[in-house]
Amino acid sequence: MQLQDAGILSVVLPVRGDSDLAGIGVFGGSHEQTTAIMNGDPAVAAGVLTAEVYEASGFPGDALPS
């Protein structure tokens, strides 16, 4: 939640159902910044979770419904 409070992590989406994914996070930083953040995550550093970082883009004004 600290990353959300700092405005670094925009959206956290836990993945439900039968999937190898635990969740998806939408970050506002660069690929390098996000990779560094995820590599520093305690669960990733301990090998409990793995993280893959992909670059993506959206359309101006995109938002989740409130």
N, CA, C and O atoms as a Tripos MOL2 file, in Angstrom:
@<TRIPOS>MOLECULE
protein
  264   263    66     0     0
PROTEIN
NO_CHARGES

@<TRIPOS>ATOM
      1 N           0.8100   -1.1920    0.0000 N.3       1 MET1
      2 CA          0.0000    0.0000    0.0000 C.3       1 MET1
      3 C           0.8610    1.2660    0.0000 C.2       1 MET1
      4 O           0.3990    2.3320   -0.4090 O.2       1 MET1
      5 N           2.1160    1.1500    0.4600 N.am      2 GLN2
      6 CA          3.0040    2.3100    0.4570 C.3       2 GLN2
      7 C           3.2640    2.7980   -0.9610 C.2       2 GLN2
      8 O           3.3660    4.0020   -1.1980 O.2       2 GLN2
      9 N           3.3710    1.8650   -1.9040 N.am      3 LEU3
     10 CA          3.5970    2.2570   -3.2990 C.3       3 LEU3
     11 C           2.3840    2.9840   -3.8670 C.2       3 LEU3
     12 O           2.5300    3.9240   -4.6480 O.2       3 LEU3
     13 N           1.1900    2.5520   -3.4770 N.am      4 GLN4
     14 CA         -0.0120    3.2530   -3.9300 C.3       4 GLN4
     15 C          -0.0710    4.6420   -3.3050 C.2       4 GLN4
     16 O          -0.3580    5.6210   -3.9940 O.2       4 GLN4
     17 N           0.2000    4.7350   -2.0050 N.am      5 ASP5
     18 CA          0.1700    6.0310   -1.3220 C.3       5 ASP5
     19 C           1.1770    7.0070   -1.9260 C.2       5 ASP5
     20 O           0.9390    8.2150   -1.9550 O.2       5 ASP5
     21 N           2.3060    6.4760   -2.4120 N.am      6 ALA6
     22 CA          3.3430    7.3210   -3.0140 C.3       6 ALA6
     23 C           3.0500    7.6560   -4.4730 C.2       6 ALA6
     24 O           3.7930    8.4200   -5.0880 O.2       6 ALA6
     25 N           1.9770    7.0960   -5.0390 N.am      7 GLY7
     26 CA          1.6170    7.3650   -6.4280 C.3       7 GLY7
     27 C           2.4450    6.5990   -7.4420 C.2       7 GLY7
     28 O           2.4420    6.9370   -8.6260 O.2       7 GLY7
     29 N           3.1580    5.5650   -6.9910 N.am      8 ILE8
     30 CA          4.0110    4.7720   -7.8770 C.3       8 ILE8
     31 C           3.2340    3.6120   -8.4950 C.2       8 ILE8
     32 O           3.3960    3.3030   -9.6760 O.2       8 ILE8
     33 N           2.3970    2.9820   -7.6930 N.am      9 LEU9
     34 CA          1.5990    1.8390   -8.1300 C.3       9 LEU9
     35 C           0.1570    2.3020   -8.2760 C.2       9 LEU9
     36 O          -0.4960    2.6320   -7.2860 O.2       9 LEU9
     37 N          -0.3410    2.3280   -9.5070 N.am     10 SER10
     38 CA         -1.6640    2.8870   -9.7780 C.3      10 SER10
     39 C          -2.7960    1.9170   -9.4850 C.2      10 SER10
     40 O          -3.8110    2.2970   -8.9000 O.2      10 SER10
     41 N          -2.6220    0.6660   -9.8900 N.am     11 VAL11
     42 CA         -3.6970   -0.3190   -9.7770 C.3      11 VAL11
     43 C          -3.1090   -1.6590   -9.3450 C.2      11 VAL11
     44 O          -2.0650   -2.0730   -9.8490 O.2      11 VAL11
     45 N          -3.7810   -2.3380   -8.4080 N.am     12 VAL12
     46 CA         -3.4200   -3.6910   -7.9950 C.3      12 VAL12
     47 C          -4.6040   -4.5900   -8.3180 C.2      12 VAL12
     48 O          -5.7270   -4.3400   -7.8790 O.2      12 VAL12
     49 N          -4.3390   -5.6390   -9.0910 N.am     13 LEU13
     50 CA         -5.4050   -6.5520   -9.5120 C.3      13 LEU13
     51 C          -5.0530   -7.9790   -9.0850 C.2      13 LEU13
     52 O          -4.2950   -8.6480   -9.7870 O.2      13 LEU13
     53 N          -5.5810   -8.4670   -7.9530 N.am     14 PRO14
     54 CA         -5.3720   -9.8650   -7.6010 C.3      14 PRO14
     55 C          -6.0230  -10.7550   -8.6630 C.2      14 PRO14
     56 O          -7.1250  -10.4660   -9.1290 O.2      14 PRO14
     57 N          -5.3450  -11.8230   -9.0380 N.am     15 VAL15
     58 CA         -5.8700  -12.7400  -10.0460 C.3      15 VAL15
     59 C          -6.5500  -13.8960   -9.3280 C.2      15 VAL15
     60 O          -5.9550  -14.5440   -8.4680 O.2      15 VAL15
     61 N          -7.7820  -14.1420   -9.6840 N.am     16 ARG16
     62 CA         -8.5630  -15.2160   -9.0670 C.3      16 ARG16
     63 C          -8.6330  -16.4090  -10.0050 C.2      16 ARG16
     64 O          -8.2950  -16.3180  -11.1850 O.2      16 ARG16
     65 N          -9.0760  -17.5230   -9.4550 N.am     17 GLY17
     66 CA         -9.2900  -18.7080  -10.2820 C.3      17 GLY17
     67 C          -8.0230  -19.5250  -10.4260 C.2      17 GLY17
     68 O          -7.0470  -19.3430   -9.6980 O.2      17 GLY17
     69 N          -8.0670  -20.4230  -11.3800 N.am     18 ASP18
     70 CA         -6.9830  -21.3720  -11.6090 C.3      18 ASP18
     71 C          -5.9280  -20.7370  -12.5040 C.2      18 ASP18
     72 O          -5.9820  -20.8570  -13.7280 O.2      18 ASP18
     73 N          -4.9710  -20.0600  -11.8800 N.am     19 SER19
     74 CA         -3.9240  -19.3670  -12.6230 C.3      19 SER19
     75 C          -2.6210  -19.4310  -11.8450 C.2      19 SER19
     76 O          -2.6260  -19.5160  -10.6170 O.2      19 SER19
     77 N          -1.5200  -19.3890  -12.5540 N.am     20 ASP20
     78 CA         -0.2190  -19.2980  -11.8970 C.3      20 ASP20
     79 C           0.0810  -17.8700  -11.4560 C.2      20 ASP20
     80 O           1.0430  -17.6390  -10.7230 O.2      20 ASP20
     81 N          -0.7250  -16.9180  -11.8900 N.am     21 LEU21
     82 CA         -0.5140  -15.5170  -11.5300 C.3      21 LEU21
     83 C          -1.1500  -15.2100  -10.1800 C.2      21 LEU21
     84 O          -2.2680  -15.6400   -9.8990 O.2      21 LEU21
     85 N          -0.4330  -14.4670   -9.3520 N.am     22 ALA22
     86 CA         -0.9940  -14.0110   -8.0840 C.3      22 ALA22
     87 C          -1.7010  -12.6710   -8.2710 C.2      22 ALA22
     88 O          -2.6890  -12.3810   -7.5960 O.2      22 ALA22
     89 N          -1.1860  -11.8560   -9.1930 N.am     23 GLY23
     90 CA         -1.7930  -10.5590   -9.4110 C.3      23 GLY23
     91 C          -1.0730   -9.7740  -10.4800 C.2      23 GLY23
     92 O          -0.0230  -10.1740  -10.9830 O.2      23 GLY23
     93 N          -1.6690   -8.6380  -10.8160 N.am     24 ILE24
     94 CA         -1.1270   -7.7270  -11.8110 C.3      24 ILE24
     95 C          -1.0970   -6.3390  -11.1880 C.2      24 ILE24
     96 O          -2.0680   -5.9060  -10.5680 O.2      24 ILE24
     97 N           0.0090   -5.6520  -11.3540 N.am     25 GLY25
     98 CA          0.1200   -4.2850  -10.8770 C.3      25 GLY25
     99 C           0.3900   -3.3560  -12.0400 C.2      25 GLY25
    100 O           1.1440   -3.6910  -12.9540 O.2      25 GLY25
    101 N          -0.2220   -2.1980  -12.0060 N.am     26 VAL26
    102 CA         -0.0070   -1.1890  -13.0410 C.3      26 VAL26
    103 C           0.7980   -0.0560  -12.4030 C.2      26 VAL26
    104 O           0.3240    0.6310  -11.4980 O.2      26 VAL26
    105 N           2.0190    0.1200  -12.8940 N.am     27 PHE27
    106 CA          2.9410    1.1240  -12.3660 C.3      27 PHE27
    107 C           3.0440    2.2890  -13.3420 C.2      27 PHE27
    108 O           2.8310    2.1210  -14.5430 O.2      27 PHE27
    109 N           3.3670    3.4570  -12.8280 N.am     28 GLY28
    110 CA          3.5150    4.6350  -13.6690 C.3      28 GLY28
    111 C           4.9510    4.9460  -14.0450 C.2      28 GLY28
    112 O           5.1960    5.8780  -14.8110 O.2      28 GLY28
    113 N           5.9060    4.1890  -13.5250 N.am     29 GLY29
    114 CA          7.3190    4.4720  -13.7790 C.3      29 GLY29
    115 C           7.8380    3.7760  -15.0180 C.2      29 GLY29
    116 O           7.1010    3.0990  -15.7350 O.2      29 GLY29
    117 N           9.1240    3.9590  -15.2480 N.am     30 SER30
    118 CA          9.7740    3.3290  -16.3900 C.3      30 SER30
    119 C           9.9630    1.8320  -16.1360 C.2      30 SER30
    120 O           9.7690    1.3450  -15.0230 O.2      30 SER30
    121 N          10.3470    1.1170  -17.1930 N.am     31 HIS31
    122 CA         10.6230   -0.3150  -17.0800 C.3      31 HIS31
    123 C          11.7240   -0.5450  -16.0490 C.2      31 HIS31
    124 O          11.6270   -1.4530  -15.2240 O.2      31 HIS31
    125 N          12.7660    0.2760  -16.0990 N.am     32 GLU32
    126 CA         13.8880    0.1320  -15.1750 C.3      32 GLU32
    127 C          13.4740    0.4080  -13.7380 C.2      32 GLU32
    128 O          13.8550   -0.3320  -12.8310 O.2      32 GLU32
    129 N          12.7010    1.4600  -13.5230 N.am     33 GLN33
    130 CA         12.2360    1.7900  -12.1730 C.3      33 GLN33
    131 C          11.3550    0.6860  -11.6100 C.2      33 GLN33
    132 O          11.5120    0.2830  -10.4580 O.2      33 GLN33
    133 N          10.4340    0.2030  -12.4230 N.am     34 THR34
    134 CA          9.5090   -0.8310  -11.9710 C.3      34 THR34
    135 C          10.2450   -2.1380  -11.6950 C.2      34 THR34
    136 O           9.9370   -2.8220  -10.7180 O.2      34 THR34
    137 N          11.2040   -2.4920  -12.5330 N.am     35 THR35
    138 CA         12.0020   -3.7000  -12.3060 C.3      35 THR35
    139 C          12.7510   -3.5970  -10.9830 C.2      35 THR35
    140 O          12.7930   -4.5610  -10.2180 O.2      35 THR35
    141 N          13.3420   -2.4410  -10.7090 N.am     36 ALA36
    142 CA         14.0680   -2.2500   -9.4520 C.3      36 ALA36
    143 C          13.1360   -2.3620   -8.2540 C.2      36 ALA36
    144 O          13.4950   -2.9640   -7.2420 O.2      36 ALA36
    145 N          11.9560   -1.7950   -8.3600 N.am     37 ILE37
    146 CA         10.9740   -1.8720   -7.2690 C.3      37 ILE37
    147 C          10.5890   -3.3270   -7.0220 C.2      37 ILE37
    148 O          10.5760   -3.7890   -5.8810 O.2      37 ILE37
    149 N          10.2790   -4.0400   -8.0910 N.am     38 MET38
    150 CA          9.8380   -5.4280   -7.9280 C.3      38 MET38
    151 C          10.9680   -6.3240   -7.4360 C.2      38 MET38
    152 O          10.7260   -7.2350   -6.6450 O.2      38 MET38
    153 N          12.1840   -6.0860   -7.8830 N.am     39 ASN39
    154 CA         13.3160   -6.8790   -7.3960 C.3      39 ASN39
    155 C          13.5660   -6.6400   -5.9130 C.2      39 ASN39
    156 O          14.1070   -7.5090   -5.2280 O.2      39 ASN39
    157 N          13.1780   -5.4760   -5.4130 N.am     40 GLY40
    158 CA         13.3190   -5.1620   -3.9970 C.3      40 GLY40
    159 C          12.1580   -5.6110   -3.1410 C.2      40 GLY40
    160 O          12.2110   -5.4980   -1.9160 O.2      40 GLY40
    161 N          11.1010   -6.1250   -3.7700 N.am     41 ASP41
    162 CA          9.9500   -6.6100   -3.0080 C.3      41 ASP41
    163 C          10.3910   -7.7870   -2.1430 C.2      41 ASP41
    164 O          11.0500   -8.6940   -2.6500 O.2      41 ASP41
    165 N          10.0480   -7.8010   -0.8500 N.am     42 PRO42
    166 CA         10.4990   -8.8780    0.0270 C.3      42 PRO42
    167 C          10.0930  -10.2780   -0.4440 C.2      42 PRO42
    168 O          10.8870  -11.2110   -0.3270 O.2      42 PRO42
    169 N           8.8880  -10.4440   -0.9700 N.am     43 ALA43
    170 CA          8.4430  -11.7640   -1.4360 C.3      43 ALA43
    171 C           9.2080  -12.1920   -2.6830 C.2      43 ALA43
    172 O           9.5020  -13.3750   -2.8540 O.2      43 ALA43
    173 N           9.5300  -11.2470   -3.5470 N.am     44 VAL44
    174 CA         10.3170  -11.5590   -4.7490 C.3      44 VAL44
    175 C          11.7570  -11.8730   -4.3420 C.2      44 VAL44
    176 O          12.3430  -12.8440   -4.8200 O.2      44 VAL44
    177 N          12.3220  -11.0530   -3.4640 N.am     45 ALA45
    178 CA         13.7010  -11.2660   -3.0130 C.3      45 ALA45
    179 C          13.8600  -12.6110   -2.3100 C.2      45 ALA45
    180 O          14.9150  -13.2390   -2.4020 O.2      45 ALA45
    181 N          12.8120  -13.0570   -1.6050 N.am     46 ALA46
    182 CA         12.8660  -14.3380   -0.8850 C.3      46 ALA46
    183 C          12.5460  -15.5290   -1.7840 C.2      46 ALA46
    184 O          12.6630  -16.6770   -1.3560 O.2      46 ALA46
    185 N          12.1440  -15.2640   -3.0240 N.am     47 GLY47
    186 CA         11.8190  -16.3510   -3.9410 C.3      47 GLY47
    187 C          10.4280  -16.9180   -3.7620 C.2      47 GLY47
    188 O          10.1030  -17.9500   -4.3480 O.2      47 GLY47
    189 N           9.5970  -16.2630   -2.9600 N.am     48 VAL48
    190 CA          8.2140  -16.7060   -2.7500 C.3      48 VAL48
    191 C           7.3750  -16.3870   -3.9830 C.2      48 VAL48
    192 O           6.5400  -17.1910   -4.3980 O.2      48 VAL48
    193 N           7.6000  -15.2170   -4.5630 N.am     49 LEU49
    194 CA          6.9170  -14.7840   -5.7800 C.3      49 LEU49
    195 C           7.9580  -14.4200   -6.8290 C.2      49 LEU49
    196 O           9.1060  -14.1240   -6.4970 O.2      49 LEU49
    197 N           7.5610  -14.4410   -8.0710 N.am     50 THR50
    198 CA          8.3920  -13.9300   -9.1470 C.3      50 THR50
    199 C           7.6700  -12.7440   -9.7750 C.2      50 THR50
    200 O           6.4520  -12.6130   -9.6610 O.2      50 THR50
    201 N           8.4230  -11.8980  -10.4280 N.am     51 ALA51
    202 CA          7.8310  -10.7280  -11.0780 C.3      51 ALA51
    203 C           8.3370  -10.6380  -12.5070 C.2      51 ALA51
    204 O           9.5200  -10.8440  -12.7770 O.2      51 ALA51
    205 N           7.4330  -10.3310  -13.4080 N.am     52 GLU52
    206 CA          7.7720  -10.0560  -14.8010 C.3      52 GLU52
    207 C           7.2660   -8.6590  -15.1040 C.2      52 GLU52
    208 O           6.1250   -8.3250  -14.7860 O.2      52 GLU52
    209 N           8.1060   -7.8440  -15.7150 N.am     53 VAL53
    210 CA          7.7480   -6.4590  -16.0070 C.3      53 VAL53
    211 C           7.6340   -6.2920  -17.5090 C.2      53 VAL53
    212 O           8.5510   -6.6360  -18.2550 O.2      53 VAL53
    213 N           6.5040   -5.7640  -17.9480 N.am     54 TYR54
    214 CA          6.2430   -5.5210  -19.3620 C.3      54 TYR54
    215 C           5.8800   -4.0610  -19.5510 C.2      54 TYR54
    216 O           5.2210   -3.4640  -18.7000 O.2      54 TYR54
    217 N           6.3050   -3.4890  -20.6570 N.am     55 GLU55
    218 CA          5.8890   -2.1330  -20.9970 C.3      55 GLU55
    219 C           4.5570   -2.1960  -21.7250 C.2      55 GLU55
    220 O           4.3340   -3.0740  -22.5580 O.2      55 GLU55
    221 N           3.6850   -1.2710  -21.4100 N.am     56 ALA56
    222 CA          2.3670   -1.1990  -22.0530 C.3      56 ALA56
    223 C           1.9560    0.2630  -22.1010 C.2      56 ALA56
    224 O           2.5530    1.1090  -21.4360 O.2      56 ALA56
    225 N           0.9530    0.5460  -22.8770 N.am     57 SER57
    226 CA          0.4290    1.9010  -22.9220 C.3      57 SER57
    227 C          -1.0860    1.8520  -22.9610 C.2      57 SER57
    228 O          -1.6810    0.8450  -23.3450 O.2      57 SER57
    229 N          -1.6960    2.9470  -22.5620 N.am     58 GLY58
    230 CA         -3.1480    3.0550  -22.5830 C.3      58 GLY58
    231 C          -3.5470    4.2520  -23.4260 C.2      58 GLY58
    232 O          -2.7220    4.8650  -24.1040 O.2      58 GLY58
    233 N          -4.8040    4.5610  -23.3690 N.am     59 PHE59
    234 CA         -5.3180    5.7050  -24.1070 C.3      59 PHE59
    235 C          -5.5470    6.8620  -23.1460 C.2      59 PHE59
    236 O          -5.8910    6.6290  -21.9870 O.2      59 PHE59
    237 N          -5.3690    8.1020  -23.5900 N.am     60 PRO60
    238 CA         -5.5970    9.2540  -22.7200 C.3      60 PRO60
    239 C          -6.9860    9.1980  -22.0850 C.2      60 PRO60
    240 O          -7.9890    8.9520  -22.7550 O.2      60 PRO60
    241 N          -7.0120    9.4280  -20.7990 N.am     61 GLY61
    242 CA         -8.2930    9.4450  -20.0830 C.3      61 GLY61
    243 C          -8.7790    8.0830  -19.6200 C.2      61 GLY61
    244 O          -9.8080    8.0020  -18.9500 O.2      61 GLY61
    245 N          -8.0620    6.9970  -19.9590 N.am     62 ASP62
    246 CA         -8.4730    5.6740  -19.4860 C.3      62 ASP62
    247 C          -8.5120    5.6530  -17.9550 C.2      62 ASP62
    248 O          -7.6380    6.2100  -17.2900 O.2      62 ASP62
    249 N          -9.5330    5.0040  -17.4170 N.am     63 ALA63
    250 CA         -9.6620    4.8540  -15.9680 C.3      63 ALA63
    251 C         -10.6390    3.7340  -15.6790 C.2      63 ALA63
    252 O         -11.4810    3.3920  -16.5100 O.2      63 ALA63
    253 N         -10.5180    3.1750  -14.5020 N.am     64 LEU64
    254 CA        -11.4810    2.1770  -14.0620 C.3      64 LEU64
    255 C         -12.7500    2.8950  -13.6350 C.2      64 LEU64
    256 O         -12.6800    4.0160  -13.1320 O.2      64 LEU64
    257 N         -13.8970    2.2790  -13.8220 N.am     65 PRO65
    258 CA        -15.1260    2.9330  -13.3710 C.3      65 PRO65
    259 C         -15.1440    3.0390  -11.8450 C.2      65 PRO65
    260 O         -14.6330    2.1610  -11.1500 O.2      65 PRO65
    261 N         -15.7230    4.0990  -11.3430 N.am     66 SER66
    262 CA        -15.7650    4.2660   -9.8890 C.3      66 SER66
    263 C         -17.0640    3.7810   -9.3160 C.2      66 SER66
    264 O         -17.2680    3.8480   -8.1040 O.2      66 SER66
@<TRIPOS>BOND
     1     1     2 1
     2     2     3 1
     3     3     4 2
     4     3     5 am
     5     5     6 1
     6     6     7 1
     7     7     8 2
     8     7     9 am
     9     9    10 1
    10    10    11 1
    11    11    12 2
    12    11    13 am
    13    13    14 1
    14    14    15 1
    15    15    16 2
    16    15    17 am
    17    17    18 1
    18    18    19 1
    19    19    20 2
    20    19    21 am
    21    21    22 1
    22    22    23 1
    23    23    24 2
    24    23    25 am
    25    25    26 1
    26    26    27 1
    27    27    28 2
    28    27    29 am
    29    29    30 1
    30    30    31 1
    31    31    32 2
    32    31    33 am
    33    33    34 1
    34    34    35 1
    35    35    36 2
    36    35    37 am
    37    37    38 1
    38    38    39 1
    39    39    40 2
    40    39    41 am
    41    41    42 1
    42    42    43 1
    43    43    44 2
    44    43    45 am
    45    45    46 1
    46    46    47 1
    47    47    48 2
    48    47    49 am
    49    49    50 1
    50    50    51 1
    51    51    52 2
    52    51    53 am
    53    53    54 1
    54    54    55 1
    55    55    56 2
    56    55    57 am
    57    57    58 1
    58    58    59 1
    59    59    60 2
    60    59    61 am
    61    61    62 1
    62    62    63 1
    63    63    64 2
    64    63    65 am
    65    65    66 1
    66    66    67 1
    67    67    68 2
    68    67    69 am
    69    69    70 1
    70    70    71 1
    71    71    72 2
    72    71    73 am
    73    73    74 1
    74    74    75 1
    75    75    76 2
    76    75    77 am
    77    77    78 1
    78    78    79 1
    79    79    80 2
    80    79    81 am
    81    81    82 1
    82    82    83 1
    83    83    84 2
    84    83    85 am
    85    85    86 1
    86    86    87 1
    87    87    88 2
    88    87    89 am
    89    89    90 1
    90    90    91 1
    91    91    92 2
    92    91    93 am
    93    93    94 1
    94    94    95 1
    95    95    96 2
    96    95    97 am
    97    97    98 1
    98    98    99 1
    99    99   100 2
   100    99   101 am
   101   101   102 1
   102   102   103 1
   103   103   104 2
   104   103   105 am
   105   105   106 1
   106   106   107 1
   107   107   108 2
   108   107   109 am
   109   109   110 1
   110   110   111 1
   111   111   112 2
   112   111   113 am
   113   113   114 1
   114   114   115 1
   115   115   116 2
   116   115   117 am
   117   117   118 1
   118   118   119 1
   119   119   120 2
   120   119   121 am
   121   121   122 1
   122   122   123 1
   123   123   124 2
   124   123   125 am
   125   125   126 1
   126   126   127 1
   127   127   128 2
   128   127   129 am
   129   129   130 1
   130   130   131 1
   131   131   132 2
   132   131   133 am
   133   133   134 1
   134   134   135 1
   135   135   136 2
   136   135   137 am
   137   137   138 1
   138   138   139 1
   139   139   140 2
   140   139   141 am
   141   141   142 1
   142   142   143 1
   143   143   144 2
   144   143   145 am
   145   145   146 1
   146   146   147 1
   147   147   148 2
   148   147   149 am
   149   149   150 1
   150   150   151 1
   151   151   152 2
   152   151   153 am
   153   153   154 1
   154   154   155 1
   155   155   156 2
   156   155   157 am
   157   157   158 1
   158   158   159 1
   159   159   160 2
   160   159   161 am
   161   161   162 1
   162   162   163 1
   163   163   164 2
   164   163   165 am
   165   165   166 1
   166   166   167 1
   167   167   168 2
   168   167   169 am
   169   169   170 1
   170   170   171 1
   171   171   172 2
   172   171   173 am
   173   173   174 1
   174   174   175 1
   175   175   176 2
   176   175   177 am
   177   177   178 1
   178   178   179 1
   179   179   180 2
   180   179   181 am
   181   181   182 1
   182   182   183 1
   183   183   184 2
   184   183   185 am
   185   185   186 1
   186   186   187 1
   187   187   188 2
   188   187   189 am
   189   189   190 1
   190   190   191 1
   191   191   192 2
   192   191   193 am
   193   193   194 1
   194   194   195 1
   195   195   196 2
   196   195   197 am
   197   197   198 1
   198   198   199 1
   199   199   200 2
   200   199   201 am
   201   201   202 1
   202   202   203 1
   203   203   204 2
   204   203   205 am
   205   205   206 1
   206   206   207 1
   207   207   208 2
   208   207   209 am
   209   209   210 1
   210   210   211 1
   211   211   212 2
   212   211   213 am
   213   213   214 1
   214   214   215 1
   215   215   216 2
   216   215   217 am
   217   217   218 1
   218   218   219 1
   219   219   220 2
   220   219   221 am
   221   221   222 1
   222   222   223 1
   223   223   224 2
   224   223   225 am
   225   225   226 1
   226   226   227 1
   227   227   228 2
   228   227   229 am
   229   229   230 1
   230   230   231 1
   231   231   232 2
   232   231   233 am
   233   233   234 1
   234   234   235 1
   235   235   236 2
   236   235   237 am
   237   237   238 1
   238   238   239 1
   239   239   240 2
   240   239   241 am
   241   241   242 1
   242   242   243 1
   243   243   244 2
   244   243   245 am
   245   245   246 1
   246   246   247 1
   247   247   248 2
   248   247   249 am
   249   249   250 1
   250   250   251 1
   251   251   252 2
   252   251   253 am
   253   253   254 1
   254   254   255 1
   255   255   256 2
   256   255   257 am
   257   257   258 1
   258   258   259 1
   259   259   260 2
   260   259   261 am
   261   261   262 1
   262   262   263 1
   263   263   264 2
@<TRIPOS>SUBSTRUCTURE
     1 MET1         2 RESIDUE 1 A MET
     2 GLN2         6 RESIDUE 1 A GLN
     3 LEU3        10 RESIDUE 1 A LEU
     4 GLN4        14 RESIDUE 1 A GLN
     5 ASP5        18 RESIDUE 1 A ASP
     6 ALA6        22 RESIDUE 1 A ALA
     7 GLY7        26 RESIDUE 1 A GLY
     8 ILE8        30 RESIDUE 1 A ILE
     9 LEU9        34 RESIDUE 1 A LEU
    10 SER10       38 RESIDUE 1 A SER
    11 VAL11       42 RESIDUE 1 A VAL
    12 VAL12       46 RESIDUE 1 A VAL
    13 LEU13       50 RESIDUE 1 A LEU
    14 PRO14       54 RESIDUE 1 A PRO
    15 VAL15       58 RESIDUE 1 A VAL
    16 ARG16       62 RESIDUE 1 A ARG
    17 GLY17       66 RESIDUE 1 A GLY
    18 ASP18       70 RESIDUE 1 A ASP
    19 SER19       74 RESIDUE 1 A SER
    20 ASP20       78 RESIDUE 1 A ASP
    21 LEU21       82 RESIDUE 1 A LEU
    22 ALA22       86 RESIDUE 1 A ALA
    23 GLY23       90 RESIDUE 1 A GLY
    24 ILE24       94 RESIDUE 1 A ILE
    25 GLY25       98 RESIDUE 1 A GLY
    26 VAL26      102 RESIDUE 1 A VAL
    27 PHE27      106 RESIDUE 1 A PHE
    28 GLY28      110 RESIDUE 1 A GLY
    29 GLY29      114 RESIDUE 1 A GLY
    30 SER30      118 RESIDUE 1 A SER
    31 HIS31      122 RESIDUE 1 A HIS
    32 GLU32      126 RESIDUE 1 A GLU
    33 GLN33      130 RESIDUE 1 A GLN
    34 THR34      134 RESIDUE 1 A THR
    35 THR35      138 RESIDUE 1 A THR
    36 ALA36      142 RESIDUE 1 A ALA
    37 ILE37      146 RESIDUE 1 A ILE
    38 MET38      150 RESIDUE 1 A MET
    39 ASN39      154 RESIDUE 1 A ASN
    40 GLY40      158 RESIDUE 1 A GLY
    41 ASP41      162 RESIDUE 1 A ASP
    42 PRO42      166 RESIDUE 1 A PRO
    43 ALA43      170 RESIDUE 1 A ALA
    44 VAL44      174 RESIDUE 1 A VAL
    45 ALA45      178 RESIDUE 1 A ALA
    46 ALA46      182 RESIDUE 1 A ALA
    47 GLY47      186 RESIDUE 1 A GLY
    48 VAL48      190 RESIDUE 1 A VAL
    49 LEU49      194 RESIDUE 1 A LEU
    50 THR50      198 RESIDUE 1 A THR
    51 ALA51      202 RESIDUE 1 A ALA
    52 GLU52      206 RESIDUE 1 A GLU
    53 VAL53      210 RESIDUE 1 A VAL
    54 TYR54      214 RESIDUE 1 A TYR
    55 GLU55      218 RESIDUE 1 A GLU
    56 ALA56      222 RESIDUE 1 A ALA
    57 SER57      226 RESIDUE 1 A SER
    58 GLY58      230 RESIDUE 1 A GLY
    59 PHE59      234 RESIDUE 1 A PHE
    60 PRO60      238 RESIDUE 1 A PRO
    61 GLY61      242 RESIDUE 1 A GLY
    62 ASP62      246 RESIDUE 1 A ASP
    63 ALA63      250 RESIDUE 1 A ALA
    64 LEU64      254 RESIDUE 1 A LEU
    65 PRO65      258 RESIDUE 1 A PRO
    66 SER66      262 RESIDUE 1 A SER
